[in-house]
Amino acid sequence: MGIVNRRNAMLGWMAWQAGKRVAKRKAKDAVPGRSGDSIRPNKGAIVSLLAAVGGALWFWRRQQDDDADK
């Protein structure tokens, strides 16, 4: 009896399908921007977004001030 046969191929396929489901579920649970099935992002995601926008505006203003001095 060989290692590669229909039974082992079917067991491998089923294990792969189950593993993909578990990985998808774990990835969905690990996303910090959403809490449960709610569409609204959580407070941490909102604060992160505001900090990123503030940093971009600060950088943009600083670049404009440097160009005006030249």
Distance bins in CASP14 RR format, pairs under 12 A and 6 or more apart:
PFRMAT RR
TARGET T0000
AUTHOR 0000-0000-0000
RMODE 2
METHOD distances of the structure
MODEL  1
1 7 0 0 0 0 1 0 0 0 0 0 0
1 8 0 0 0 0 1 0 0 0 0 0 0
2 8 0 0 0 0 1 0 0 0 0 0 0
2 9 0 0 0 0 0 1 0 0 0 0 0
3 9 0 0 0 0 0 1 0 0 0 0 0
3 11 0 0 0 0 0 1 0 0 0 0 0
3 12 0 0 0 0 0 1 0 0 0 0 0
4 10 0 0 0 0 0 1 0 0 0 0 0
4 11 0 0 0 0 0 1 0 0 0 0 0
4 12 0 0 0 0 0 1 0 0 0 0 0
5 11 0 0 0 0 1 0 0 0 0 0 0
5 12 0 0 0 0 0 1 0 0 0 0 0
6 12 0 0 0 0 0 1 0 0 0 0 0
6 13 0 0 0 0 0 1 0 0 0 0 0
7 13 0 0 0 0 0 1 0 0 0 0 0
7 14 0 0 0 0 0 1 0 0 0 0 0
8 14 0 0 0 0 0 1 0 0 0 0 0
8 15 0 0 0 0 0 1 0 0 0 0 0
9 15 0 0 0 0 0 1 0 0 0 0 0
9 16 0 0 0 0 0 1 0 0 0 0 0
10 16 0 0 0 0 0 1 0 0 0 0 0
10 17 0 0 0 0 0 1 0 0 0 0 0
11 17 0 0 0 0 0 1 0 0 0 0 0
11 18 0 0 0 0 0 1 0 0 0 0 0
12 18 0 0 0 0 1 0 0 0 0 0 0
12 19 0 0 0 0 0 1 0 0 0 0 0
12 20 0 0 0 0 0 1 0 0 0 0 0
13 19 0 0 0 0 0 1 0 0 0 0 0
13 20 0 0 0 0 0 1 0 0 0 0 0
14 20 0 0 0 0 0 1 0 0 0 0 0
14 21 0 0 0 0 0 1 0 0 0 0 0
15 21 0 0 0 0 0 1 0 0 0 0 0
15 22 0 0 0 0 0 1 0 0 0 0 0
16 22 0 0 0 0 0 1 0 0 0 0 0
16 23 0 0 0 0 0 1 0 0 0 0 0
17 23 0 0 0 0 0 1 0 0 0 0 0
17 24 0 0 0 0 0 1 0 0 0 0 0
18 24 0 0 0 0 0 1 0 0 0 0 0
18 25 0 0 0 0 0 1 0 0 0 0 0
19 25 0 0 0 0 1 0 0 0 0 0 0
19 26 0 0 0 0 1 0 0 0 0 0 0
19 27 0 0 0 0 0 1 0 0 0 0 0
20 26 0 0 0 0 0 1 0 0 0 0 0
20 27 0 0 0 0 0 1 0 0 0 0 0
21 27 0 0 0 0 0 1 0 0 0 0 0
21 28 0 0 0 0 0 1 0 0 0 0 0
22 28 0 0 0 0 0 1 0 0 0 0 0
22 29 0 0 0 0 0 1 0 0 0 0 0
23 29 0 0 0 0 0 1 0 0 0 0 0
23 30 0 0 0 0 0 1 0 0 0 0 0
24 30 0 0 0 0 0 1 0 0 0 0 0
24 31 0 0 0 0 0 1 0 0 0 0 0
25 31 0 0 0 0 0 1 0 0 0 0 0
27 34 0 0 0 0 0 1 0 0 0 0 0
28 34 0 0 0 0 1 0 0 0 0 0 0
28 35 0 0 0 0 0 1 0 0 0 0 0
28 36 0 0 0 0 1 0 0 0 0 0 0
28 37 0 0 0 0 0 1 0 0 0 0 0
29 35 0 0 0 0 0 1 0 0 0 0 0
29 36 0 0 0 0 1 0 0 0 0 0 0
29 37 0 0 0 0 0 1 0 0 0 0 0
30 36 0 0 0 0 0 1 0 0 0 0 0
31 38 0 0 0 0 0 1 0 0 0 0 0
31 41 0 0 0 0 0 1 0 0 0 0 0
31 42 0 0 0 0 0 1 0 0 0 0 0
31 45 0 0 0 0 1 0 0 0 0 0 0
32 41 0 0 0 0 1 0 0 0 0 0 0
32 42 1 0 0 1 0 0 0 0 0 0 0
32 43 0 0 0 0 0 1 0 0 0 0 0
32 44 1 0 0 1 0 0 0 0 0 0 0
32 45 1 0 0 1 0 0 0 0 0 0 0
32 46 0 0 0 0 0 1 0 0 0 0 0
32 47 0 0 0 0 0 1 0 0 0 0 0
32 48 0 0 0 0 1 0 0 0 0 0 0
33 39 0 0 0 0 0 1 0 0 0 0 0
33 40 0 0 0 0 1 0 0 0 0 0 0
33 41 1 0 1 0 0 0 0 0 0 0 0
33 42 1 0 1 0 0 0 0 0 0 0 0
33 43 0 0 0 0 1 0 0 0 0 0 0
33 44 1 0 0 1 0 0 0 0 0 0 0
33 45 1 1 0 0 0 0 0 0 0 0 0
33 46 0 0 0 0 1 0 0 0 0 0 0
33 47 0 0 0 0 0 1 0 0 0 0 0
33 48 0 0 0 0 1 0 0 0 0 0 0
33 49 0 0 0 0 1 0 0 0 0 0 0
34 40 0 0 0 0 1 0 0 0 0 0 0
34 41 1 0 0 1 0 0 0 0 0 0 0
34 42 1 0 0 1 0 0 0 0 0 0 0
34 44 0 0 0 0 0 1 0 0 0 0 0
34 45 1 0 0 1 0 0 0 0 0 0 0
34 46 0 0 0 0 0 1 0 0 0 0 0
35 41 0 0 0 0 1 0 0 0 0 0 0
35 42 1 0 1 0 0 0 0 0 0 0 0
35 43 0 0 0 0 1 0 0 0 0 0 0
35 44 0 0 0 0 0 1 0 0 0 0 0
35 45 0 0 0 0 1 0 0 0 0 0 0
35 46 0 0 0 0 0 1 0 0 0 0 0
36 42 0 0 0 0 1 0 0 0 0 0 0
38 45 0 0 0 0 0 1 0 0 0 0 0
40 46 0 0 0 0 1 0 0 0 0 0 0
41 47 0 0 0 0 0 1 0 0 0 0 0
41 48 0 0 0 0 1 0 0 0 0 0 0
41 49 1 0 0 1 0 0 0 0 0 0 0
41 50 0 0 0 0 0 1 0 0 0 0 0
42 48 0 0 0 0 1 0 0 0 0 0 0
42 49 0 0 0 0 0 1 0 0 0 0 0
43 49 0 0 0 0 0 1 0 0 0 0 0
43 50 0 0 0 0 0 1 0 0 0 0 0
44 50 0 0 0 0 1 0 0 0 0 0 0
44 51 0 0 0 0 1 0 0 0 0 0 0
44 52 0 0 0 0 0 1 0 0 0 0 0
45 51 0 0 0 0 0 1 0 0 0 0 0
45 52 0 0 0 0 0 1 0 0 0 0 0
46 52 0 0 0 0 0 1 0 0 0 0 0
46 53 0 0 0 0 0 1 0 0 0 0 0
47 53 0 0 0 0 0 1 0 0 0 0 0
47 54 0 0 0 0 0 1 0 0 0 0 0
48 54 0 0 0 0 0 1 0 0 0 0 0
48 55 0 0 0 0 0 1 0 0 0 0 0
49 55 0 0 0 0 0 1 0 0 0 0 0
49 56 0 0 0 0 0 1 0 0 0 0 0
50 56 0 0 0 0 0 1 0 0 0 0 0
50 57 0 0 0 0 0 1 0 0 0 0 0
51 57 0 0 0 0 0 1 0 0 0 0 0
51 58 0 0 0 0 0 1 0 0 0 0 0
52 58 0 0 0 0 0 1 0 0 0 0 0
52 59 0 0 0 0 0 1 0 0 0 0 0
53 59 0 0 0 0 0 1 0 0 0 0 0
53 60 0 0 0 0 0 1 0 0 0 0 0
54 60 0 0 0 0 1 0 0 0 0 0 0
54 61 0 0 0 0 1 0 0 0 0 0 0
54 62 0 0 0 0 0 1 0 0 0 0 0
55 61 0 0 0 0 1 0 0 0 0 0 0
55 62 0 0 0 0 1 0 0 0 0 0 0
55 63 0 0 0 0 0 1 0 0 0 0 0
56 62 0 0 0 0 0 1 0 0 0 0 0
56 63 0 0 0 0 0 1 0 0 0 0 0
57 63 0 0 0 0 0 1 0 0 0 0 0
57 64 0 0 0 0 0 1 0 0 0 0 0
58 64 0 0 0 0 0 1 0 0 0 0 0
58 65 0 0 0 0 0 1 0 0 0 0 0
59 65 0 0 0 0 0 1 0 0 0 0 0
59 66 0 0 0 0 0 1 0 0 0 0 0
60 66 0 0 0 0 0 1 0 0 0 0 0
60 67 0 0 0 0 0 1 0 0 0 0 0
61 67 0 0 0 0 0 1 0 0 0 0 0
61 68 0 0 0 0 0 1 0 0 0 0 0
62 68 0 0 0 0 0 1 0 0 0 0 0
62 69 0 0 0 0 0 1 0 0 0 0 0
63 69 0 0 0 0 0 1 0 0 0 0 0
63 70 0 0 0 0 0 1 0 0 0 0 0
64 70 0 0 0 0 0 1 0 0 0 0 0
END
